[in-house]
Amino acid sequence: MSGVSVATIKSPEFINITSVSPMISKCEIKVLYVGANRNRSFISKEVATEMAQTLPGTPIVGYYSENKEDFGDHGDQLIIDGDGIKFNCLTKPYGFVDINTKVWFQEFEDTDEFGNKVLREYLMCEGYLWTEQYEEAKKVINEGRPHSMELDEKTLKGHWSTDNNRGIEFFIINDAIFSKLCILGEDVEPCFEGSSVTAPEVSSSFTLKADEFTSTLFTMMKELKELTYSLQNKGGNSMENLNTEIQDPTNYEVAALNENDAAPAEEAAPAAEEVVLDPIVEEEAEEVSDSVVEESAESVEAEDSEEDPEIQEDAEDQPEEEGEDKYAILEQQFNELSEKCSSLERENAELLAFKKSVEDKEKDDLIKSFYMLSDEDKKNVIENKANYTLEDIEKELSVICVRKKVSFEKEEEDSKVKDKPANIFNLDSVEEAEELPAWLQAVEKTRNSRNN
């Protein structure tokens, strides 16, 4: 039989692979964020961590429209013909998540559709796109595009639960496997607002200024403690009580500028506590100025001198005075930083109060805009206004409007449908979507909810 190939007993000769194909480009994907999302599903960090185990090898797909010259939605096409109703998927693979991909969590400050700043923690990973095979894939690397994940329906597990604080029902995802990561068009809003596929970006620039200030403050306190120790060992008995007058930096409480800034201050404290101070001059040279080191050396030489006790005493007095001056300067700078911290706290409190007043007015205006609903209809939203975001209010009132004003009539019998020519609706086309009948729009929404 021709075409048969049988391996011999000779050992295989392996090749050491040290690079990747020049036909592909690395990308960075913000897959999803932890917590509740506007698709009314909820993914905890623990569940997201387990789901991340299924990211390696996941295909990166997309539906590119030549007419639109951009990507569309999930590429779902609805076909109605004599055989019934069926869905057709128009997406194709544009890349993949590497088997050895890096996966991590990172916080981002998003801006929601109402202009509010929201801090979210995203699950992220690296992937590869075939940029030389597909010209449209280069747009993703050069310009970035929104992203939406797709989960395997067969393995998706979860349950519905109501948030008692906001009165909103969420689908709590307990387990799921990633089936696809989907590139979206610029005009398509993803379920996870900030989710995207971009060129690799290191997001270290998102550190808040408040974190930098807190780090500077603790650095100053650490330097004060080290200098005090140095003076205590070289400056004589006049400085022996100085160390007890300065509070340990690890016990100093710095008020956070807001609730999101508390964590950096708590993380900085242990770092100061772990410092081990060594009296050896060689190690001190890394922590104090060159002048203090030189003065310390002069002090050591004076101690070894038995010929002139007066010179020895003068040498000891000089380093002590210089050390006291440096301590006074550091103490002044420390006090200035503490005063600045208090000032920032007051300014932050005023800003938070102003922000709350603006948000309350926006919420009131939004509730009033639903004039077609009675006060009784809006009672629950009004009473829980403080617990709702603007997005939550709009969704709740919109649902009430739909329940009170929209009805669906029974469609024609299946036998009549068979006599009609096939109707094909592209759910990814914005123009066609606006012309779809109400029941098809409902089908599209249901389909999108399933994919997200």
N, C-alpha and C positions, 0 to 999 in steps of 0.2 A: 504494500500500500504506500503510495507516494505521499509526501508531505509530513511524514512522521519524524519527529525529532526527539531523541532520547538522551538524557544527560549521562555523561560518562562518570567514571569514578574519580577523575582528576579533580583536585580541590579548586574551588572557584577563586579567581583573582579579583580581590576587591579594590575599588578605586576610592581614594580619600577625597570626598567632596568638601570644598572649602568656600564655595560661592553659590550664588543663585543666578537664574537666567536673567540676562539683560532685557528680556522682553516683558518683564513684570515690574511693578512698582509697589512699594510698601505703603499701606494706608493705616489710619487710626480710626477706630469706630467707637462712638459713644452709644452703646447698645441699649441701655435702659437706665432709669434712675430708681432708687430705692423708695418704697412707700407707695402712697396712692397716686394714681395718674388720672387724667381726664377721660380715659376710657372706662373709668369706674372699676378698675382692677387694682389689686394691691399685691406688691411683691416685697417681702421683708429682705433684709440684708442676708440673713441666713439662707433663705431660699434662693436668692440671687447667686450666692456663693456656690450652692449645689448645682444650679443651672449652668454656671460658668464651666463646669466640668465637661459639658457637651458642646462647647464652642469650637474646640479644635476640629478642623475638617469641615466645618459648616460652609456651604456655598454662599457666595455674595452674588445676588441676582439683581436684575433690573429690567424694566420695560421701557425701551427708548422709542420715542415717536419721531419719525423723520419729518412729519409736517410741523410738529411743535418744536423740533430741534432741541429736545430736552427729554429727560426721563418723566414717566408718568407716576401712577400709583402702583398698586401691587400687580397690575396687569391682568385683572380679572375681566373676562368677557362673558356676557350672558347671551346664550343662544336659545331662541324659542322656535321650534319647528314642529313638524308632524310627529316627531318622536318624543316630544315633551320639552322640558326645560333642563338645560345643563350649563355648566360653567367650563370655560376654557382659559387656561393660564398662558399669558403671552410673554412672561418673563423668560430671560435666558441667563446663564451664568456669566458673570464678568470677572470672577475671581474666587478667592477662598480664604478661610482662616487657617493659618499655618498650624500644623500638628503641635509644634512647640511654641505656640504663640504666647506672648506675655499678656497676662490678664490682671487687672488691678481696679481698685475703687479710687475715685477722685472727685472732690467737691468742686462744683461750678456755681457761680451766681447767675442764674437765668433771669430773663425779663419775660413775664407772661404777656398774654394778649391784651391785658389792661394796663401794661406799663409798670407792674409791680415787680420789685426785686425779690427773687426766691432762691434760697440756697438749697441745692440738690446734690445728692451723692450718686454719681454715675458708675455703672459697671462698664469697663472699657477693655478693648483688646486690639491687637494688631492683625492686619490681614494683607493680602496681596491682590492686585488687580492686573489683568492682562492689557496693559496700556498700549502695547505695540500691535496687538491684534485688533483692538477696538478703539477707534479714535474717540468715541464718546466717553470711554473710561478715563481719558486724559483730563476731561473736564472735571471729573470728581477729584483728581489729584491737584489740579491747578486752581480750582474754584471752590471745591467742597460741595456737598449735596446733603439734604436731609436724609434720614434713615428710619426704617421701621423693621422691627423684628417679626418673624413668623414662627409660631410654636407648633409642634406636632400634636394634632388633635387627639390621637390615640393614647398618648401618654400624659396629656394634660389632666392634672388633678387639682381640685379646689372646692370651695364652698362659698355661698353667699352669706354676708354678715352686714349688719347695720351699724354705722358709726353713731352712737347715741348722742355725742356732742353736736354733730351736724345734721343728724337725721338722714344721712345719705347711705344707700346700700352699695356695698362693694363686693366684687368677686375676689376672694382671698385665694391666690395661687399657692398651692402647697408643693407642687412638683411639676416640672415641664422640661421638655427637650427642645433645643433650638433646631428648627428644620431649615430656615433660610434667614439671611440678613439681606434686606431689600433696599436698594438705592432708590430714592424718590426724587421727583422734579423740584425745582426751586419754588414753584407755586403750590406745592403739596405740603400741608401741615401734618407733621408726624404726631402719633399718639403721645410720645414722650417729647415735649416741645423742643428741647435742645439736642435731641438725638441726631447724629450726623456721621458722615463718612468724609474724612479729609486726609490731606497729607499728614505725616507724623508731626505732632506738635507737643512740646513739653510745656505743660500748663503751670509752671512754677510762678508765673506772673500774677496769679490770682491771690497771692498772699496779701492780706489786709494790712493797711498802714498801722492799724492798732496792734497787730502782732509784732511788727518791727519795733514799735515804741516799747512794748512790754519786754521784748528781748534786750533792748538797750538798757532799760531800767535794771533788769536782773544782772546784766553784765557789769553795770556800775556797782551794784551792791557786792558782787563777787570780788571785784577789784578792791573795794574798801576792806573787805574781810582779809584778803591776802596781804594787803599793805599793813594792816594792823598786826598781823602775825609776824611780818618781817620786822617791824619796828619793835615789837615786844621782845624779839630775840637779839636785837642789836642796839637798841636805843637806850637801855638802862631801865632802872626802876620807875622813872617818871612816867613811862607809858604802860605800866603793867596792868592798869585797870581799864585801858582803852577798849580792849576786846569785849569786855562785859557791857560797855555802853552802847555798842552797835548791835542791833538785832540781827540774828542769823537770817541771811537772805531767804533761806528755805521756809522761814516762818512768817515772812513779810507778806501781807495780804494786799494784792493789787486788784482794785475793783475793775471788773471787765466793762468795756465800753458798751457792750450789749450781750445778750444771751449767747450769741454765736462766737464771741471772743473769749469765753471762759476757758475753753479747752487749751489754747496755746499757753495761757498763763500757768495752768496746772501742770502742763508738760515741761515747762521751763524750770520749775522749782527743783525737781529731782536732779537735774543736770548740775546745779550749783552745789547740791548736797554731796555729790560724788567726788568733788575736787579734793585731791590729797596733796597737802602742802608739805614740801620737803625743805628743811633748813639749809640744805647744801647749796652753796653759792652758784654752782654750775646750773642747777635747775631753776634757781630764782632768776637767772638772767633772761629766761624766756617769759617771765611774767612782769617784771618791773623794768623801769627805764635804765638806760646805760649809765646815767649819772648815779643812780642809787647803787648799782653794782660796783662802780668805781669807788664810791664812798665806803661801801662795805669792805672792799679789799683794803682800803686805807686803814679802816678800823681794825682789821685783822693784823696788819703790819704793826700798828701802834700797840696792840696787846702783846705782841712778841718782843717789843722793844723794852729792855730793862735799863737802858742807859739814861733815858729822859722821861720820867713819869708825867711831866707837864705836857709834853707833846702827845703822849698817849691819851691824856684826859681831853685835850683840845680836839683831837681827832674823833673821839667818841661824841663830844658835844656837837660837832659840826654835822655828822650824819643824822643825829637826833633832830636838830633844828630843820634840816632839809626835809626829813621825813614828816615832821609836823606840818610843814608848809604844804607838802603834797597832799597830806591827809585833809587839810583845811580846804584845798581846792576841790578835791573829790567830794567832800561832804557838801560843799556849796552846790556843786553840779547835781548831786543826788537830790538835794532839797528842791532845786529848780525843776527837776524831772517829776518829783512828787507833786509839786504845785501844778505843773502842766497836766498831769494825769487827772487831778481833781477838776481842773478847768474843762478838760475833754468830757469828763463824766457829766458835768452840768450841761454842756452844749448838746451832748447826746440825748439827755433826758428831754431837753426842749425840742430837739428834732423828732424824737419818737412821739411826743405829744402832738406836734404839728402834723406828722404823717398820719396819726390816728384820726385827727379831725378831718383831714382831706379824704381818707378812705371812708369814713362814716358818711360824708356828704356824697361821695360817688355811689355808695351803696344805696342811700336814700333816693338819689336821682334815678338809679337803675330800677329800683322797685316801683317808683312813680311811672316810669316809662311803660310798665305793663298795666296801662289804664283799663284794658279790656277785662281785667280780673277784678273781682270784688275784694274788699278788705278781708272778708272771711277766707277767700281763696288764698290770700297772701299772708294770713295770720301766722302760720308756722315759720315762714321765712323772716317776717318782721321780728318775731320774738327771739329768733336765733341768729339775728343779723350779726352779732359780734363773733359768732363761731363760724360764719360763712365767709368765703372769699367772694370777690365779684363774680368769678367764674361759676362758683357754686350757686349763687343767687340766680344768675342767668339760666343755668341748666334747670334748676328746680322750677322756676316760673315758666320756662319754656315747656317742660314736661306737663305742667298743669294746663297750659294752653292747648297742647296737643290732645290731652284727655278730654277736654271740654268742647273742642271745636272740630276735631278731625275724626272722621269715621271711614271705615273701609267696607266697600260693598263686595259681595261675592262675585268672583270672576265667572266668565262664561264657562259653559261645560266643556270638558276636554275634547268632546267630539267636534265642537265647532272650531277649536283651535287647529285641529288637523287639516281642516279645509283651507286654512289661511297660509300664505307664503311665510317662510322663515323670517323672523325679525331678529336682527343682531344688534345688541347695544354694547358699545365700548364704555365700560364703567370708569375708565381712566381719562376719558376726554371731558374736559371742563365744560365745553360748549354743549356736548350731548347730554351730560349729566343734568344740566339745568332744564333740559327739555323732557327728561324722563318723567313718566307718570309717577304719582305719589307712591304707589306700592313698589315700583322698581327702585325708587330712592330708598325706601325702607329696606329692601333686599340688599342694596349696596352698603348701607350703614351696618347691617347685620354681618355682612361679609367682612367688612373692615374690622369690626369688633373681634371677629374670630381670628383674623390674621394677626392682630396686635396683641 
